[in-house]
Amino acid sequence: MPYAAQHLAAAPTRADVDRLPGATVIEFGTPWCGHCQRAQPLIEAVLKDRAGVAHVKVEDGPGQRLGRSFGVKLWPTLVFLKDGQEMARLVRPQGSGELEQALQQLPGA
């Protein structure tokens, strides 16, 4: 399940995220966020051919428990997980190089 263009209708629980198998990138943001919109081409380019990396796009905002459990303060925030454990994090990525570097922290990605 490579790049996901749409946010999930309902965010998973933290327990669900902690049980995710394999390599996963959780992207926190909103559809109207300018920083999120500018980052989408970078994120898509890096993830589109990575069939072994799940991309979960979660709409974040005040009172959203999943984002708070990860300490998200700015959008987009990308959390790179391996078997539910955080391996890397990027906040407002500016280039594909830093995304590639973060993906290298995920064994098997």
ZADO-575065 format. One record per atom (N, C-alpha, C, O): residue in three letters; atom name; x, y, z. Coordinates in steps of 0.02 Angstrom, whole numbers, plus 32768, in hexadecimal, padded with zeros to 4 digits. Example, Ala and Ser with C-alpha at 12.3 -4.5 7.8 and 13.67 -1.06 7.14 Angstrom:
<atoms>
resn ALA name N u 8294 v 7EE4 w 8186;
resn ALA name CA u 8267 v 7F1F w 8186;
resn ALA name C u 8294 v 7F5B w 8186;
resn ALA name O u 82C8 v 7F5A w 81A7;
resn SER name N u 8282 v 7F90 w 8162;
resn SER name CA u 82AC v 7FCB w 8165;
resn SER name C u 8285 v 8002 w 818A;
resn SER name O u 829E v 8039 w 8192;
</atoms>
This chain:
<atoms>
resn MET name N u 802B v 7FC5 w 8000;
resn MET name CA u 8000 v 8000 w 8000;
resn MET name C u 802D v 803E w 8000;
resn MET name O u 803A v 805A w 8035;
resn PRO name N u 8044 v 8053 w 7FC5;
resn PRO name CA u 806E v 808E w 7FC3;
resn PRO name C u 8046 v 80CE w 7FCF;
resn PRO name O u 8012 v 80CC w 7FF0;
resn TYR name N u 805D v 8106 w 7FB4;
resn TYR name CA u 8041 v 8148 w 7FC0;
resn TYR name C u 7FF5 v 814A w 7FC2;
resn TYR name O u 7FD4 v 812F w 7F95;
resn ALA name N u 7FDA v 8169 w 7FF6;
resn ALA name CA u 7F92 v 8174 w 7FFD;
resn ALA name C u 7F83 v 81BD w 7FF3;
resn ALA name O u 7F9D v 81E7 w 8018;
resn ALA name N u 7F5A v 81CE w 7FC2;
resn ALA name CA u 7F4B v 8214 w 7FB3;
resn ALA name C u 7F18 v 8233 w 7FE3;
resn ALA name O u 7F18 v 8270 w 7FED;
resn GLN name N u 7EED v 820A w 7FFF;
resn GLN name CA u 7EB6 v 8223 w 8029;
resn GLN name C u 7EC2 v 8213 w 8073;
resn GLN name O u 7EE0 v 81E0 w 8084;
resn HIS name N u 7EA9 v 823F w 809E;
resn HIS name CA u 7EAB v 8232 w 80E5;
resn HIS name C u 7E77 v 81FC w 80F6;
resn HIS name O u 7E44 v 81F6 w 80D5;
resn LEU name N u 7E85 v 81D6 w 8129;
resn LEU name CA u 7E56 v 81A3 w 8140;
resn LEU name C u 7E16 v 81C5 w 8159;
resn LEU name O u 7E19 v 81FC w 8175;
resn ALA name N u 7DDE v 81A4 w 814F;
resn ALA name CA u 7D9E v 81BE w 8168;
resn ALA name C u 7D9E v 81C0 w 81B4;
resn ALA name O u 7D82 v 81EE w 81D2;
resn ALA name N u 7DBC v 818F w 81D3;
resn ALA name CA u 7DC1 v 818C w 821C;
resn ALA name C u 7E08 v 8176 w 822E;
resn ALA name O u 7E22 v 8145 w 8213;
resn ALA name N u 7E26 v 819A w 825C;
resn ALA name CA u 7E6B v 8189 w 8270;
resn ALA name C u 7E6C v 8148 w 8297;
resn ALA name O u 7E3E v 8139 w 82BD;
resn PRO name N u 7EA1 v 8120 w 828D;
resn PRO name CA u 7EA8 v 80E4 w 82B6;
resn PRO name C u 7EB7 v 80F7 w 82FE;
resn PRO name O u 7ECA v 812F w 830D;
resn THR name N u 7EAF v 80C8 w 832B;
resn THR name CA u 7EC1 v 80D4 w 8370;
resn THR name C u 7F0D v 80CB w 8378;
resn THR name O u 7F2D v 80AF w 834C;
resn ARG name N u 7F28 v 80E3 w 83AF;
resn ARG name CA u 7F70 v 80DA w 83BB;
resn ARG name C u 7F80 v 808F w 83C2;
resn ARG name O u 7FB4 v 8079 w 83AC;
resn ALA name N u 7F52 v 8069 w 83E0;
resn ALA name CA u 7F5D v 8021 w 83E7;
resn ALA name C u 7F61 v 8000 w 83A3;
resn ALA name O u 7F89 v 7FD3 w 8398;
resn ASP name N u 7F36 v 8016 w 8374;
resn ASP name CA u 7F38 v 7FFB w 8330;
resn ASP name C u 7F7B v 800B w 830F;
resn ASP name O u 7F98 v 7FE0 w 82EE;
resn VAL name N u 7F92 v 8048 w 8317;
resn VAL name CA u 7FD2 v 805D w 82F9;
resn VAL name C u 800B v 8035 w 8318;
resn VAL name O u 8039 v 801F w 82F4;
resn ASP name N u 800A v 802B w 8358;
resn ASP name CA u 8040 v 8006 w 837A;
resn ASP name C u 8044 v 7FBE w 8363;
resn ASP name O u 8078 v 7F9E w 8369;
resn ARG name N u 800D v 7FA3 w 8347;
resn ARG name CA u 800B v 7F5E w 832F;
resn ARG name C u 8019 v 7F58 w 82E4;
resn ARG name O u 8019 v 7F21 w 82C9;
resn LEU name N u 8025 v 7F8F w 82C2;
resn LEU name CA u 8030 v 7F8C w 8279;
resn LEU name C u 806E v 7F64 w 8269;
resn LEU name O u 80A3 v 7F70 w 8285;
resn PRO name N u 8068 v 7F34 w 823C;
resn PRO name CA u 80A2 v 7F0C w 822A;
resn PRO name C u 80CA v 7F2E w 81F2;
resn PRO name O u 80AE v 7F52 w 81C9;
resn GLY name N u 810B v 7F22 w 81F1;
resn GLY name CA u 8135 v 7F3B w 81BA;
resn GLY name C u 8142 v 7F85 w 81BD;
resn GLY name O u 813C v 7FA5 w 81F1;
resn ALA name N u 8155 v 7FA0 w 8183;
resn ALA name CA u 8167 v 7FE6 w 817C;
resn ALA name C u 812A v 8011 w 816D;
resn ALA name O u 8103 v 8001 w 8140;
resn THR name N u 8120 v 8046 w 8193;
resn THR name CA u 80E7 v 8073 w 818B;
resn THR name C u 80FD v 80BB w 8193;
resn THR name O u 8126 v 80CA w 81BE;
resn VAL name N u 80E2 v 80E6 w 816A;
resn VAL name CA u 80EB v 812E w 8172;
resn VAL name C u 80A7 v 814B w 8183;
resn VAL name O u 8078 v 8145 w 815B;
resn ILE name N u 80A2 v 816A w 81BD;
resn ILE name CA u 8064 v 818C w 81CF;
resn ILE name C u 806F v 81D6 w 81C3;
resn ILE name O u 809E v 81F4 w 81DD;
resn GLU name N u 8043 v 81F4 w 819C;
resn GLU name CA u 8048 v 823B w 818B;
resn GLU name C u 800F v 825F w 81AF;
resn GLU name O u 7FD4 v 8250 w 81A3;
resn PHE name N u 8020 v 828F w 81D9;
resn PHE name CA u 7FEF v 82B8 w 81FC;
resn PHE name C u 7FEB v 82FC w 81D9;
resn PHE name O u 801F v 831A w 81CB;
resn GLY name N u 7FAF v 8313 w 81CB;
resn GLY name CA u 7FA5 v 8354 w 81AB;
resn GLY name C u 7F5B v 835F w 819F;
resn GLY name O u 7F30 v 833E w 81BD;
resn THR name N u 7F4C v 838F w 8173;
resn THR name CA u 7F07 v 839D w 815F;
resn THR name C u 7F06 v 83AB w 8114;
resn THR name O u 7F39 v 83BE w 80F7;
resn PRO name N u 7ECC v 83A4 w 80F4;
resn PRO name CA u 7EC8 v 83B2 w 80AC;
resn PRO name C u 7ED3 v 83FC w 809C;
resn PRO name O u 7EE9 v 840D w 8065;
resn TRP name N u 7EC3 v 8429 w 80CB;
resn TRP name CA u 7EC7 v 8471 w 80BD;
resn TRP name C u 7F0A v 8490 w 80D1;
resn TRP name O u 7F15 v 84CB w 80C5;
resn CYS name N u 7F36 v 846A w 80F0;
resn CYS name CA u 7F77 v 8484 w 8107;
resn CYS name C u 7FA6 v 8490 w 80CC;
resn CYS name O u 7FB4 v 8462 w 80A6;
resn GLY name N u 7FBD v 84CD w 80C5;
resn GLY name CA u 7FEA v 84DF w 808E;
resn GLY name C u 802C v 84B8 w 8090;
resn GLY name O u 8044 v 84A3 w 805C;
resn HIS name N u 8048 v 84AF w 80CB;
resn HIS name CA u 8086 v 8488 w 80D2;
resn HIS name C u 807B v 8440 w 80BC;
resn HIS name O u 80A5 v 8422 w 809B;
resn CYS name N u 8041 v 8424 w 80CE;
resn CYS name CA u 802F v 83DF w 80BB;
resn CYS name C u 8028 v 83DA w 806F;
resn CYS name O u 8040 v 83AB w 8051;
resn GLN name N u 8006 v 840A w 8051;
resn GLN name CA u 7FFC v 840A w 8008;
resn GLN name C u 803F v 840D w 7FE4;
resn GLN name O u 8049 v 83EA w 7FB2;
resn ARG name N u 806D v 8438 w 7FFB;
resn ARG name CA u 80AE v 843E w 7FDA;
resn ARG name C u 80D8 v 83FF w 7FE1;
resn ARG name O u 8101 v 83F1 w 7FB5;
resn ALA name N u 80CF v 83DA w 8018;
resn ALA name CA u 80F7 v 839E w 8023;
resn ALA name C u 80DD v 8361 w 7FFC;
resn ALA name O u 8101 v 8331 w 7FF3;
resn GLN name N u 809F v 8363 w 7FE5;
resn GLN name CA u 8081 v 8328 w 7FC5;
resn GLN name C u 80A8 v 830E w 7F89;
resn GLN name O u 80B2 v 82D1 w 7F84;
resn PRO name N u 80BF v 8338 w 7F5B;
resn PRO name CA u 80E6 v 831C w 7F22;
resn PRO name C u 8125 v 82F9 w 7F39;
resn PRO name O u 8138 v 82C6 w 7F1C;
resn LEU name N u 8147 v 8313 w 7F6C;
resn LEU name CA u 8183 v 82F2 w 7F87;
resn LEU name C u 8172 v 82AE w 7FA5;
resn LEU name O u 8193 v 827C w 7F97;
resn ILE name N u 813E v 82AD w 7FCF;
resn ILE name CA u 812A v 826F w 7FF1;
resn ILE name C u 8114 v 823B w 7FBD;
resn ILE name O u 8127 v 8201 w 7FC2;
resn GLU name N u 80ED v 8251 w 7F8D;
resn GLU name CA u 80D5 v 8222 w 7F5A;
resn GLU name C u 810F v 8206 w 7F32;
resn GLU name O u 8112 v 81C9 w 7F25;
resn ALA name N u 813E v 8230 w 7F1D;
resn ALA name CA u 8177 v 8219 w 7EF5;
resn ALA name C u 81A0 v 81E5 w 7F19;
resn ALA name O u 81B8 v 81B5 w 7EFA;
resn VAL name N u 81A9 v 81EE w 7F5A;
resn VAL name CA u 81D3 v 81C0 w 7F80;
resn VAL name C u 81AE v 817F w 7F91;
resn VAL name O u 81CD v 814A w 7F93;
resn LEU name N u 816D v 8182 w 7F9C;
resn LEU name CA u 8147 v 8147 w 7FB1;
resn LEU name C u 8125 v 8120 w 7F78;
resn LEU name O u 8112 v 80E7 w 7F82;
resn LYS name N u 811D v 813E w 7F3E;
resn LYS name CA u 80F4 v 811F w 7F0A;
resn LYS name C u 810C v 80DA w 7EF4;
resn LYS name O u 80E3 v 80B0 w 7EE3;
resn ASP name N u 814D v 80CE w 7EF4;
resn ASP name CA u 8167 v 808D w 7EDE;
resn ASP name C u 817D v 8061 w 7F18;
resn ASP name O u 81A2 v 8031 w 7F0D;
resn ARG name N u 8168 v 8070 w 7F53;
resn ARG name CA u 817C v 804A w 7F8E;
resn ARG name C u 8141 v 8020 w 7FA6;
resn ARG name O u 811F v 8031 w 7FD7;
resn ALA name N u 8136 v 7FE9 w 7F84;
resn ALA name CA u 80FD v 7FBE w 7F94;
resn ALA name C u 8102 v 7FA0 w 7FDA;
resn ALA name O u 80D0 v 7F8E w 7FF8;
resn GLY name N u 813F v 7F9B w 7FF5;
resn GLY name CA u 8148 v 7F7F w 8037;
resn GLY name C u 813F v 7FAF w 8071;
resn GLY name O u 8148 v 7F9D w 80AB;
resn VAL name N u 812D v 7FEE w 8060;
resn VAL name CA u 8123 v 8021 w 8094;
resn VAL name C u 80DB v 8038 w 8093;
resn VAL name O u 80C4 v 8053 w 8060;
resn ALA name N u 80B7 v 802F w 80C9;
resn ALA name CA u 8073 v 8048 w 80CE;
resn ALA name C u 8074 v 8093 w 80DE;
resn ALA name O u 809E v 80A9 w 8105;
resn HIS name N u 8048 v 80B8 w 80BF;
resn HIS name CA u 8041 v 8100 w 80CB;
resn HIS name C u 7FFC v 810D w 80E7;
resn HIS name O u 7FCA v 8100 w 80C6;
resn VAL name N u 7FFA v 8126 w 8124;
resn VAL name CA u 7FBB v 8134 w 8146;
resn VAL name C u 7FB7 v 817F w 814F;
resn VAL name O u 7FE0 v 819D w 8171;
resn LYS name N u 7F85 v 819D w 8130;
resn LYS name CA u 7F7D v 81E6 w 8131;
resn LYS name C u 7F44 v 81F7 w 8162;
resn LYS name O u 7F0B v 81E5 w 8156;
resn VAL name N u 7F56 v 8219 w 8199;
resn VAL name CA u 7F26 v 8227 w 81CE;
resn VAL name C u 7F1A v 8272 w 81D3;
resn VAL name O u 7F48 v 8299 w 81DA;
resn GLU name N u 7EDA v 8285 w 81D0;
resn GLU name CA u 7EC9 v 82CB w 81DA;
resn GLU name C u 7ED0 v 82DB w 8224;
resn GLU name O u 7EB4 v 82B9 w 824F;
resn ASP name N u 7EF6 v 830F w 8232;
resn ASP name CA u 7F06 v 8321 w 8277;
resn ASP name C u 7EE5 v 8364 w 8289;
resn ASP name O u 7ECE v 8388 w 825D;
resn GLY name N u 7EE2 v 8372 w 82C8;
resn GLY name CA u 7EC6 v 83B2 w 82DF;
resn GLY name C u 7EBB v 83AF w 832A;
resn GLY name O u 7EC9 v 837D w 834A;
resn PRO name N u 7EA2 v 83E6 w 8346;
resn PRO name CA u 7E96 v 83E8 w 838E;
resn PRO name C u 7E6A v 83AE w 83A5;
resn PRO name O u 7E37 v 839E w 8386;
resn GLY name N u 7E7E v 838E w 83DA;
resn GLY name CA u 7E58 v 8358 w 83F6;
resn GLY name C u 7E5F v 8315 w 83D4;
resn GLY name O u 7E3F v 82E4 w 83E8;
resn GLN name N u 7E89 v 8311 w 83A0;
resn GLN name CA u 7E93 v 82D1 w 837E;
resn GLN name C u 7EC5 v 82A8 w 83A6;
resn GLN name O u 7F00 v 82BA w 83AA;
resn ARG name N u 7EAE v 8272 w 83C1;
resn ARG name CA u 7ED7 v 824B w 83F1;
resn ARG name C u 7F15 v 822D w 83D3;
resn ARG name O u 7F4A v 822C w 83F3;
resn LEU name N u 7F11 v 8213 w 8395;
resn LEU name CA u 7F4C v 81F2 w 8378;
resn LEU name C u 7F85 v 8224 w 836F;
resn LEU name O u 7FBE v 8215 w 8381;
resn GLY name N u 7F76 v 825E w 8354;
resn GLY name CA u 7FAA v 8291 w 834C;
resn GLY name C u 7FC7 v 82A7 w 838F;
resn GLY name O u 8003 v 82B3 w 8394;
resn ARG name N u 7F9D v 82AE w 83C1;
resn ARG name CA u 7FB6 v 82C2 w 8403;
resn ARG name C u 7FE2 v 828C w 8421;
resn ARG name O u 8014 v 829B w 8443;
resn SER name N u 7FD0 v 824C w 8415;
resn SER name CA u 7FF8 v 8216 w 8432;
resn SER name C u 803E v 8214 w 8414;
resn SER name O u 806D v 81F9 w 8432;
resn PHE name N u 8046 v 822F w 83D7;
resn PHE name CA u 8087 v 8233 w 83B7;
resn PHE name C u 80A8 v 8278 w 83C1;
resn PHE name O u 80E0 v 8283 w 83A9;
resn GLY name N u 8087 v 82A5 w 83E5;
resn GLY name CA u 80A4 v 82E6 w 83F3;
resn GLY name C u 80A8 v 8313 w 83B5;
resn GLY name O u 80D5 v 833D w 83B0;
resn VAL name N u 807A v 830B w 8386;
resn VAL name CA u 807A v 8332 w 8349;
resn VAL name C u 8067 v 837A w 8358;
resn VAL name O u 8034 v 8387 w 8379;
resn LYS name N u 8090 v 83A9 w 8340;
resn LYS name CA u 8082 v 83F0 w 834B;
resn LYS name C u 807F v 8416 w 8309;
resn LYS name O u 805C v 8449 w 8305;
resn LEU name N u 80A3 v 8400 w 82D6;
resn LEU name CA u 80A4 v 8421 w 8295;
resn LEU name C u 8092 v 83F0 w 825E;
resn LEU name O u 809E v 83B4 w 8266;
resn TRP name N u 8076 v 8408 w 8228;
resn TRP name CA u 8063 v 83DE w 81F0;
resn TRP name C u 808D v 83EF w 81B2;
resn TRP name O u 80A2 v 8429 w 81AB;
resn PRO name N u 8098 v 83C1 w 8188;
resn PRO name CA u 8090 v 837A w 8193;
resn PRO name C u 80C7 v 835E w 81BF;
resn PRO name O u 8100 v 8374 w 81BC;
resn THR name N u 80B5 v 832E w 81E8;
resn THR name CA u 80E5 v 8307 w 820E;
resn THR name C u 80E0 v 82C0 w 81F5;
resn THR name O u 80A9 v 82A3 w 81F3;
resn LEU name N u 8118 v 82A3 w 81E2;
resn LEU name CA u 811B v 825E w 81CB;
resn LEU name C u 8140 v 8235 w 81FF;
resn LEU name O u 8178 v 8245 w 8212;
resn VAL name N u 811F v 8200 w 8216;
resn VAL name CA u 813D v 81D2 w 8247;
resn VAL name C u 814A v 8190 w 8223;
resn VAL name O u 811C v 8172 w 8206;
resn PHE name N u 8188 v 817A w 8225;
resn PHE name CA u 819D v 813D w 8203;
resn PHE name C u 81A1 v 8105 w 8236;
resn PHE name O u 81C7 v 8108 w 8265;
resn LEU name N u 8178 v 80D1 w 822C;
resn LEU name CA u 8171 v 809B w 825C;
resn LEU name C u 8189 v 8059 w 823E;
resn LEU name O u 8181 v 804D w 8202;
resn LYS name N u 81A5 v 802F w 8268;
resn LYS name CA u 81B4 v 7FE9 w 8256;
resn LYS name C u 8193 v 7FBF w 828B;
resn LYS name O u 81A6 v 7FC2 w 82C6;
resn ASP name N u 8163 v 7F96 w 8277;
resn ASP name CA u 813D v 7F6C w 82A6;
resn ASP name C u 8121 v 7F94 w 82E0;
resn ASP name O u 8125 v 7F7F w 831A;
resn GLY name N u 8106 v 7FD0 w 82D1;
resn GLY name CA u 80E6 v 7FFA w 8303;
resn GLY name C u 8115 v 8024 w 832D;
resn GLY name O u 80FF v 8049 w 8358;
resn GLN name N u 8156 v 801E w 8322;
resn GLN name CA u 8187 v 8044 w 834A;
resn GLN name C u 81A3 v 807D w 8320;
resn GLN name O u 81B7 v 8073 w 82E7;
resn GLU name N u 81A5 v 80B9 w 833D;
resn GLU name CA u 81BF v 80F3 w 8319;
resn GLU name C u 820A v 80ED w 830E;
resn GLU name O u 8230 v 80E2 w 833C;
resn MET name N u 821E v 80F4 w 82CE;
resn MET name CA u 8264 v 80F0 w 82BB;
resn MET name C u 8280 v 8134 w 82A5;
resn MET name O u 82BC v 8141 w 82AD;
resn ALA name N u 8255 v 815F w 828B;
resn ALA name CA u 8269 v 81A1 w 8273;
resn ALA name C u 822C v 81CD w 8270;
resn ALA name O u 81F3 v 81B6 w 8272;
resn ARG name N u 8239 v 820F w 826A;
resn ARG name CA u 8203 v 8240 w 8265;
resn ARG name C u 821B v 827B w 823C;
resn ARG name O u 8255 v 8290 w 8242;
resn LEU name N u 81EF v 8296 w 8213;
resn LEU name CA u 81FD v 82D2 w 81ED;
resn LEU name C u 81C4 v 8303 w 81F7;
resn LEU name O u 818A v 82F0 w 81F5;
resn VAL name N u 81D5 v 8342 w 8201;
resn VAL name CA u 81A3 v 8377 w 8207;
resn VAL name C u 81AF v 83A8 w 81CD;
resn VAL name O u 81E6 v 83C2 w 81C5;
resn ARG name N u 817C v 83B3 w 81A6;
resn ARG name CA u 817E v 83E0 w 816C;
resn ARG name C u 81BB v 83D1 w 813F;
resn ARG name O u 81E7 v 83FC w 8137;
resn PRO name N u 81BC v 8396 w 8121;
resn PRO name CA u 81F5 v 8385 w 80F6;
resn PRO name C u 81FB v 83B5 w 80BB;
resn PRO name O u 81C9 v 83CB w 809F;
resn GLN name N u 8239 v 83C5 w 80AA;
resn GLN name CA u 8247 v 83F5 w 8075;
resn GLN name C u 8264 v 83D5 w 8036;
resn GLN name O u 8266 v 83F5 w 8001;
resn GLY name N u 827A v 8397 w 803B;
resn GLY name CA u 8298 v 8377 w 8001;
resn GLY name C u 8293 v 832C w 8005;
resn GLY name O u 8289 v 830F w 803A;
resn SER name N u 829A v 830C w 7FCA;
resn SER name CA u 8294 v 82C4 w 7FC8;
resn SER name C u 82CE v 82A1 w 7FEB;
resn SER name O u 82C6 v 8269 w 8003;
resn GLY name N u 8308 v 82C2 w 7FEF;
resn GLY name CA u 8342 v 82A4 w 8011;
resn GLY name C u 8335 v 8294 w 8059;
resn GLY name O u 8348 v 825E w 8071;
resn GLU name N u 8315 v 82C1 w 807D;
resn GLU name CA u 8307 v 82B3 w 80C3;
resn GLU name C u 82D2 v 827D w 80CC;
resn GLU name O u 82D3 v 8258 w 80FC;
resn LEU name N u 82A3 v 8279 w 809C;
resn LEU name CA u 8272 v 8243 w 809E;
resn LEU name C u 8293 v 8200 w 8092;
resn LEU name O u 8285 v 81CF w 80B4;
resn GLU name N u 82BF v 81FE w 8061;
resn GLU name CA u 82E5 v 81C0 w 8052;
resn GLU name C u 830E v 81AB w 808F;
resn GLU name O u 8310 v 816F w 80A0;
resn GLN name N u 832E v 81DA w 80AF;
resn GLN name CA u 8358 v 81CB w 80E9;
resn GLN name C u 832D v 81AF w 8122;
resn GLN name O u 8342 v 817F w 8143;
resn ALA name N u 82F2 v 81CB w 812D;
resn ALA name CA u 82C6 v 81B1 w 8161;
resn ALA name C u 82AF v 816A w 8150;
resn ALA name O u 82A9 v 8140 w 817C;
resn LEU name N u 82A0 v 815E w 8110;
resn LEU name CA u 828B v 811B w 80FC;
resn LEU name C u 82C2 v 80E7 w 8106;
resn LEU name O u 82B4 v 80AC w 8112;
resn GLN name N u 8300 v 80FC w 8101;
resn GLN name CA u 8338 v 80CF w 810C;
resn GLN name C u 833B v 80B7 w 8155;
resn GLN name O u 835C v 8085 w 8163;
resn GLN name N u 8319 v 80D9 w 8181;
resn GLN name CA u 8316 v 80C5 w 81C7;
resn GLN name C u 82E5 v 808B w 81D2;
resn GLN name O u 82E3 v 806E w 8209;
resn LEU name N u 82BE v 807A w 819E;
resn LEU name CA u 828D v 8044 w 81A2;
resn LEU name C u 82AA v 8005 w 8182;
resn LEU name O u 82AD v 8001 w 8145;
resn PRO name N u 82BF v 7FD5 w 81A9;
resn PRO name CA u 82D9 v 7F97 w 818C;
resn PRO name C u 82A5 v 7F77 w 815E;
resn PRO name O u 826A v 7F71 w 8170;
resn GLY name N u 82BA v 7F64 w 8123;
resn GLY name CA u 828D v 7F45 w 80F3;
resn GLY name C u 8267 v 7F74 w 80C7;
resn GLY name O u 8242 v 7F5E w 809B;
resn ALA name N u 826F v 7FB5 w 80D2;
resn ALA name CA u 824B v 7FE6 w 80A8;
resn ALA name C u 8273 v 7FF1 w 8069;
resn ALA name O u 825E v 8018 w 803E;
</atoms>
